[in-house]
Amino acid sequence: MDHDQAIKALSAGDLVEAVVKPAEDANGWVLVFATSAGEQVLYTAPTGTEKIFHTLDHATDIARELGFQSIRVEESF
């Protein structure tokens, strides 16, 4: 889900939560949205590829820019 799609989905009430998690295949963070249907949708670049953020701050800034008031950070130990 790219930036514009995420804004529309959040406005429509289709997205209920933003979660920032470590990227599995890269050194950085990914942004994942929880939907009202219980699915998780990855934030992508306009080309549809996974968007990797190099800092946690950048990922949370994007989630706030999209309109999320709170962002959950999830990290496995």
MOFEN-V75925 format. One record per backbone hydrogen bond with DSSP energy under -1.0 kcal/mol. CO is the residue of the C=O (numbers start at 0). NH is the residue of the N-H. If there is no record, write none. Layout:
BEGIN
<<CO:NH> <CO:NH>>
END
This chain:
BEGIN
<<0:43> <1:5> <2:6> <3:7> <4:8> <5:9> <6:10> <7:11> <8:13> <9:12> <13:35> <16:33> <17:71> <18:31> <19:73> <20:29> <25:27> <27:22> <28:52> <29:20> <30:42> <31:18> <32:40> <33:15> <33:16> <34:37> <38:34> <40:32> <42:50> <44:47> <48:44> <52:28> <54:58> <55:59> <56:60> <57:61> <58:62> <59:63> <60:64> <61:65> <62:67> <71:19>>
END
